Amino acid sequence: MKYQHTKFFISLFCIVALTIALTFVLNHIVPQIITPYWSLIISFFAIVNIMIYFISIKVKSKNDVNKMTYFHMIETVVKLLVYLVIIAIYAIKFSDDAKSFVISFLLYYLCFTFFETFVKIKINN
């Protein structure tokens, strides 16, 4: 199990490094789409992925396919609602930076969702 955790954290570190590299590249090409809070967004997604990983491991250890399916469905709905609330609150509170925040958030969301999907497939096999 420790090997699996190590692989997860190495993979997570790689995806964080890739998103940071993507940020620097995009910041030089189209700086208006990168929010000044990009590092907080990346940290947020990394923490969410760590929490989901450990909860998925715990649910998987119970060997109940129905609970795993239920967990993944509930987790997806809750995540989407939380993400929409974060975007809406930020857009209302800081309307001058809303466009770049939403674009940055969605770019990082896509990167970390692909990573999370890959990890879930590995856990469930």
Residue frames as a rotation matrix with the C-alpha (Angstrom) as fourth column:
MET 1
0.567 0.824 0.000 0.00
0.824 -0.567 0.000 0.00
0.000 0.000 -1.000 0.00
LYS 2
0.332 -0.513 -0.792 2.87
0.213 -0.777 0.593 2.39
-0.919 -0.366 -0.148 0.75
TYR 3
-0.698 -0.593 0.402 4.11
0.485 0.022 0.874 1.88
-0.527 0.805 0.273 -2.81
GLN 4
-0.062 0.779 0.624 0.70
0.962 -0.119 0.244 2.90
0.264 0.616 -0.742 -4.13
HIS 5
0.757 0.316 -0.572 0.73
0.525 -0.815 0.245 6.05
-0.389 -0.486 -0.783 -1.96
THR 6
-0.146 -0.909 -0.390 4.22
0.216 -0.414 0.884 6.92
-0.965 0.045 0.257 -3.15
LYS 7
-0.667 -0.050 0.744 3.20
0.737 0.102 0.668 6.52
-0.109 0.994 -0.032 -6.79
PHE 8
0.414 0.894 0.169 0.15
0.896 -0.433 0.094 8.72
0.157 0.112 -0.981 -6.18
PHE 9
0.667 -0.158 -0.728 2.17
0.293 -0.843 0.452 11.51
-0.685 -0.515 -0.515 -4.57
ILE 10
-0.526 -0.850 0.042 4.84
0.314 -0.148 0.938 11.39
-0.791 0.506 0.345 -7.28
SER 11
-0.427 0.460 0.779 2.10
0.888 0.048 0.458 11.57
0.173 0.887 -0.429 -9.93
LEU 12
0.671 0.692 -0.266 0.40
0.737 -0.661 0.141 14.41
-0.078 -0.291 -0.954 -8.08
PHE 13
0.156 -0.715 -0.681 3.70
0.216 -0.648 0.730 16.28
-0.964 -0.261 0.054 -7.87
CYS 14
-0.739 -0.436 0.513 4.14
0.550 0.051 0.834 15.81
-0.390 0.898 0.202 -11.64
ILE 15
0.024 0.819 0.573 0.66
0.942 -0.210 0.261 17.15
0.334 0.534 -0.777 -12.43
VAL 16
0.725 0.157 -0.671 1.23
0.477 -0.817 0.324 20.14
-0.498 -0.555 -0.667 -10.14
ALA 17
-0.280 -0.911 -0.302 4.57
0.222 -0.368 0.903 20.81
-0.934 0.186 0.305 -11.86
LEU 18
-0.632 0.095 0.769 2.92
0.775 0.117 0.621 20.53
-0.031 0.989 -0.148 -15.28
THR 19
0.476 0.866 0.152 0.14
0.860 -0.495 0.127 22.94
0.185 0.070 -0.980 -14.34
ILE 20
0.479 -0.407 -0.778 2.70
0.264 -0.778 0.570 25.41
-0.837 -0.478 -0.265 -12.98
ALA 21
-0.653 -0.730 0.199 4.67
0.368 -0.077 0.927 25.11
-0.662 0.679 0.319 -16.23
LEU 22
-0.228 0.680 0.697 1.43
0.947 -0.013 0.321 25.59
0.227 0.733 -0.641 -18.20
THR 23
0.690 0.495 -0.528 0.72
0.651 -0.743 0.154 28.69
-0.316 -0.450 -0.835 -16.12
PHE 24
-0.007 -0.784 -0.621 4.11
0.131 -0.616 0.777 30.23
-0.991 -0.076 0.107 -16.87
VAL 25
-0.765 -0.232 0.600 3.77
0.587 0.130 0.799 29.49
-0.264 0.964 0.037 -20.59
LEU 26
0.095 0.902 0.421 0.25
0.945 -0.214 0.247 30.91
0.313 0.374 -0.873 -20.77
ASN 27
0.566 0.078 -0.821 1.27
0.551 -0.776 0.306 33.89
-0.613 -0.625 -0.482 -18.66
HIS 28
-0.478 -0.797 -0.370 3.85
0.134 -0.482 0.866 34.80
-0.868 0.364 0.337 -21.32
ILE 29
-0.809 0.213 0.548 1.52
0.582 0.163 0.797 34.16
0.081 0.963 -0.256 -24.25
VAL 30
-0.110 0.857 0.503 -1.83
0.183 -0.480 0.858 35.48
0.977 0.186 -0.104 -22.95
PRO 31
-0.895 -0.392 -0.211 -1.32
0.256 -0.065 -0.964 36.99
0.365 -0.918 0.159 -19.49
GLN 32
-0.589 0.718 0.370 -4.88
-0.755 -0.652 0.064 38.30
0.287 -0.242 0.927 -19.28
ILE 33
0.307 0.773 -0.555 -6.31
-0.452 0.631 0.630 34.79
0.837 0.057 0.544 -18.80
ILE 34
-0.176 -0.428 -0.886 -4.19
0.611 0.658 -0.439 33.89
0.772 -0.619 0.146 -15.76
THR 35
0.803 0.525 0.280 -5.46
0.067 -0.548 0.834 35.07
0.592 -0.651 -0.476 -12.40
PRO 36
-0.034 -0.837 0.546 -3.02
-0.706 -0.367 -0.606 36.33
0.707 -0.406 -0.579 -9.76
TYR 37
0.105 0.178 0.978 -4.39
-0.929 0.368 0.033 33.58
-0.354 -0.913 0.204 -7.48
TRP 38
0.413 0.048 -0.909 -3.34
-0.666 0.697 -0.266 30.70
0.621 0.715 0.320 -9.74
SER 39
-0.636 -0.732 -0.244 -1.12
-0.353 0.557 -0.752 29.16
0.686 -0.392 -0.612 -7.05
LEU 40
-0.621 0.494 0.608 -4.03
-0.660 0.089 -0.746 28.99
-0.423 -0.865 0.271 -4.61
ILE 41
0.447 0.811 -0.377 -6.21
-0.888 0.350 -0.299 27.29
-0.110 0.468 0.877 -7.21
ILE 42
0.065 -0.513 -0.856 -3.53
-0.475 0.739 -0.479 24.68
0.878 0.438 -0.195 -7.92
SER 43
-0.883 -0.394 0.254 -3.05
-0.383 0.294 -0.875 24.08
0.270 -0.870 -0.411 -4.19
PHE 44
-0.195 0.911 0.363 -6.80
-0.865 0.014 -0.501 23.76
-0.462 -0.412 0.785 -3.74
PHE 45
0.584 0.430 -0.688 -7.09
-0.751 0.609 -0.257 21.13
0.309 0.667 0.678 -6.48
ALA 46
-0.357 -0.777 -0.518 -4.08
-0.365 0.626 -0.689 19.23
0.860 -0.057 -0.507 -5.13
ILE 47
-0.837 0.091 0.540 -5.64
-0.529 0.124 -0.840 19.09
-0.144 -0.988 -0.056 -1.65
VAL 48
0.230 0.973 -0.016 -8.99
-0.909 0.209 -0.359 18.00
-0.346 0.097 0.933 -3.07
ASN 49
0.374 -0.145 -0.916 -7.24
-0.603 0.712 -0.359 15.22
0.704 0.687 0.179 -5.01
ILE 50
-0.752 -0.658 -0.043 -5.40
-0.354 0.458 -0.816 14.03
0.556 -0.598 -0.577 -1.90
MET 51
-0.521 0.630 0.575 -8.65
-0.708 0.057 -0.704 13.90
-0.476 -0.774 0.417 0.08
ILE 52
0.499 0.752 -0.430 -10.49
-0.863 0.389 -0.321 12.05
-0.074 0.532 0.844 -2.68
TYR 53
-0.081 -0.631 -0.772 -7.60
-0.555 0.671 -0.491 9.60
0.828 0.389 -0.404 -3.07
PHE 54
-0.919 -0.352 0.179 -7.57
-0.331 0.438 -0.836 8.58
0.215 -0.827 -0.519 0.59
ILE 55
-0.198 0.921 0.336 -11.36
-0.751 0.078 -0.656 8.37
-0.630 -0.382 0.676 0.84
SER 56
0.446 0.327 -0.833 -11.42
-0.845 0.461 -0.271 6.25
0.296 0.825 0.482 -2.35
ILE 57
-0.521 -0.708 -0.477 -8.82
-0.422 0.699 -0.577 3.90
0.742 -0.099 -0.663 -0.85
LYS 58
-0.833 0.251 0.492 -10.93
-0.452 0.202 -0.869 3.58
-0.318 -0.947 -0.055 2.30
VAL 59
0.210 0.971 -0.116 -14.14
-0.845 0.120 -0.520 2.91
-0.491 0.207 0.846 0.34
LYS 60
0.206 -0.218 -0.954 -12.32
-0.762 0.576 -0.296 0.43
0.615 0.787 -0.048 -1.93
SER 61
-0.788 -0.612 0.063 -11.06
-0.502 0.581 -0.640 -1.51
0.355 -0.537 -0.765 1.10
LYS 62
-0.345 0.751 0.562 -14.66
-0.663 0.229 -0.713 -2.38
-0.664 -0.619 0.419 2.02
ASN 63
-0.982 -0.151 0.116 -14.98
-0.023 0.698 0.716 -4.35
-0.189 0.700 -0.688 -1.25
ASP 64
-0.093 0.993 0.071 -18.54
0.588 0.113 -0.801 -3.13
-0.803 -0.033 -0.595 -1.84
VAL 65
-0.707 -0.204 0.677 -19.09
0.706 -0.258 0.659 -2.13
0.041 0.944 0.326 -5.46
ASN 66
0.288 0.907 0.307 -22.35
0.815 -0.401 0.418 -0.35
0.502 0.130 -0.855 -4.64
LYS 67
0.659 -0.104 -0.745 -20.67
0.536 -0.630 0.562 1.84
-0.528 -0.770 -0.359 -2.02
MET 68
-0.471 -0.882 -0.024 -17.86
0.552 -0.316 0.772 2.67
-0.689 0.350 0.635 -4.41
THR 69
-0.479 0.375 0.794 -20.31
0.779 -0.235 0.581 3.65
0.404 0.897 -0.179 -7.14
TYR 70
0.625 0.764 -0.158 -22.41
0.731 -0.503 0.460 5.66
0.272 -0.403 -0.874 -4.71
PHE 71
0.288 -0.614 -0.735 -19.31
0.562 -0.513 0.649 7.40
-0.775 -0.600 0.198 -3.35
HIS 72
-0.704 -0.638 0.311 -18.06
0.605 -0.311 0.733 8.38
-0.371 0.704 0.605 -6.81
MET 73
-0.139 0.738 0.660 -21.46
0.784 -0.324 0.529 9.71
0.604 0.591 -0.534 -7.84
ILE 74
0.779 0.436 -0.451 -21.95
0.627 -0.555 0.547 11.74
-0.011 -0.709 -0.706 -4.67
GLU 75
0.017 -0.884 -0.467 -18.34
0.603 -0.364 0.710 12.97
-0.798 -0.294 0.527 -4.74
THR 76
-0.663 -0.248 0.706 -18.72
0.746 -0.298 0.596 14.19
0.063 0.922 0.383 -8.32
VAL 77
0.277 0.858 0.433 -21.95
0.695 -0.490 0.526 16.06
0.663 0.155 -0.732 -7.63
VAL 78
0.751 -0.022 -0.660 -20.62
0.572 -0.478 0.666 17.65
-0.330 -0.878 -0.346 -4.42
LYS 79
-0.315 -0.945 -0.092 -17.37
0.694 -0.295 0.657 18.68
-0.647 0.143 0.749 -6.12
LEU 80
-0.501 0.159 0.851 -19.20
0.754 -0.403 0.519 20.31
0.425 0.901 0.082 -9.02
LEU 81
0.614 0.786 0.074 -21.53
0.613 -0.534 0.582 22.19
0.497 -0.312 -0.810 -6.70
VAL 82
0.519 -0.512 -0.684 -18.64
0.572 -0.387 0.723 23.38
-0.635 -0.767 0.092 -4.51
TYR 83
-0.545 -0.774 0.323 -16.66
0.746 -0.272 0.608 24.45
-0.382 0.572 0.726 -7.57
LEU 84
-0.147 0.582 0.800 -19.63
0.727 -0.484 0.486 26.36
0.671 0.653 -0.352 -8.99
VAL 85
0.823 0.431 -0.369 -20.18
0.561 -0.520 0.644 28.09
0.086 -0.737 -0.670 -5.64
ILE 86
0.067 -0.890 -0.451 -16.49
0.648 -0.305 0.698 29.07
-0.758 -0.340 0.556 -5.46
ILE 87
-0.661 -0.298 0.689 -16.59
0.747 -0.358 0.561 30.46
0.079 0.885 0.459 -9.00
ALA 88
0.230 0.852 0.471 -19.87
0.681 -0.486 0.548 32.33
0.696 0.194 -0.692 -8.37
ILE 89
0.756 0.022 -0.655 -18.71
0.587 -0.467 0.662 33.86
-0.291 -0.884 -0.366 -5.08
TYR 90
-0.282 -0.939 -0.196 -15.41
0.653 -0.337 0.679 34.95
-0.703 0.063 0.708 -6.59
ALA 91
-0.544 0.112 0.831 -17.11
0.766 -0.337 0.547 36.37
0.341 0.935 0.097 -9.69
ILE 92
0.568 0.807 0.160 -19.54
0.622 -0.548 0.558 38.37
0.539 -0.217 -0.814 -7.57
LYS 93
0.725 -0.293 -0.623 -16.97
0.503 -0.392 0.770 39.58
-0.470 -0.872 -0.137 -5.05
PHE 94
-0.199 -0.877 -0.437 -14.14
0.007 -0.447 0.895 40.36
-0.980 0.175 0.095 -7.48
SER 95
0.705 0.641 0.303 -15.83
0.289 0.130 -0.948 41.15
-0.647 0.756 -0.094 -10.77
ASP 96
0.616 -0.519 -0.592 -12.74
-0.739 -0.641 -0.207 42.85
-0.272 0.565 -0.779 -12.24
ASP 97
-0.512 -0.859 -0.025 -10.75
-0.836 0.492 0.243 39.57
-0.197 0.145 -0.970 -12.11
ALA 98
0.210 0.711 0.671 -13.69
-0.534 0.658 -0.531 37.20
-0.819 -0.246 0.518 -12.64
LYS 99
0.840 0.152 -0.520 -12.94
-0.541 0.312 -0.781 36.35
0.043 0.938 0.344 -16.27
SER 100
-0.043 -0.941 -0.337 -9.31
-0.719 0.263 -0.643 35.37
0.694 0.214 -0.688 -15.69
PHE 101
-0.496 -0.091 0.863 -10.23
-0.794 0.449 -0.409 33.50
-0.350 -0.889 -0.295 -12.49
VAL 102
0.516 0.783 0.348 -12.91
-0.519 0.608 -0.600 31.44
-0.682 0.129 0.720 -14.23
ILE 103
0.728 -0.302 -0.616 -10.64
-0.536 0.310 -0.785 30.62
0.428 0.902 0.063 -17.18
SER 104
-0.375 -0.916 0.143 -7.74
-0.784 0.230 -0.577 29.68
0.496 -0.328 -0.804 -14.88
PHE 105
-0.259 0.361 0.896 -10.03
-0.768 0.485 -0.417 27.66
-0.585 -0.796 0.152 -12.62
LEU 106
0.767 0.642 0.007 -11.47
-0.485 0.587 -0.648 25.72
-0.420 0.494 0.761 -15.55
LEU 107
0.384 -0.721 -0.577 -8.03
-0.639 0.244 -0.730 25.02
0.667 0.648 -0.367 -17.06
TYR 108
-0.638 -0.636 0.433 -6.77
-0.741 0.354 -0.571 23.64
0.210 -0.686 -0.697 -13.76
TYR 109
0.099 0.779 0.619 -10.05
-0.747 0.470 -0.471 21.79
-0.658 -0.416 0.628 -13.24
LEU 110
0.819 0.197 -0.539 -9.55
-0.550 0.538 -0.639 19.96
0.164 0.819 0.550 -16.54
CYS 111
-0.103 -0.953 -0.283 -5.95
-0.634 0.282 -0.720 19.06
0.766 0.106 -0.634 -15.74
PHE 112
-0.730 -0.210 0.650 -6.76
-0.678 0.343 -0.651 17.74
-0.086 -0.916 -0.393 -12.27
THR 113
0.357 0.897 0.262 -9.93
-0.771 0.441 -0.459 15.96
-0.527 -0.038 0.849 -13.42
PHE 114
0.578 -0.245 -0.778 -7.93
-0.542 0.598 -0.591 13.97
0.610 0.763 0.213 -15.98
PHE 115
-0.548 -0.834 0.063 -5.44
-0.549 0.302 -0.779 13.12
0.631 -0.462 -0.623 -13.26
GLU 116
-0.432 0.457 0.778 -8.18
-0.799 0.206 -0.565 12.16
-0.418 -0.866 0.276 -10.79
THR 117
0.659 0.697 -0.283 -9.89
-0.743 0.543 -0.391 9.95
-0.119 0.468 0.876 -13.36
PHE 118
0.172 -0.709 -0.684 -6.62
-0.471 0.551 -0.689 8.18
0.865 0.440 -0.239 -14.08
VAL 119
-0.759 -0.462 0.458 -6.04
-0.595 0.207 -0.777 7.60
0.264 -0.862 -0.432 -10.34
LYS 120
-0.008 0.844 0.537 -9.59
-0.858 0.269 -0.437 6.30
-0.513 -0.464 0.722 -9.81
ILE 121
0.680 0.197 -0.706 -9.18
-0.622 0.665 -0.414 3.83
0.388 0.720 0.575 -12.66
LYS 122
-0.305 -0.888 -0.345 -5.94
-0.398 0.448 -0.801 2.59
0.865 -0.107 -0.490 -11.07
ILE 123
-0.683 0.085 0.725 -7.56
-0.721 0.082 -0.688 2.28
-0.118 -0.993 0.006 -7.63
ASN 124
0.255 0.938 0.235 -10.61
-0.841 0.335 -0.424 0.42
-0.476 -0.090 0.875 -8.91
ASN 125
0.521 -0.108 -0.847 -8.63
-0.593 0.668 -0.450 -2.13
0.614 0.736 0.284 -10.93
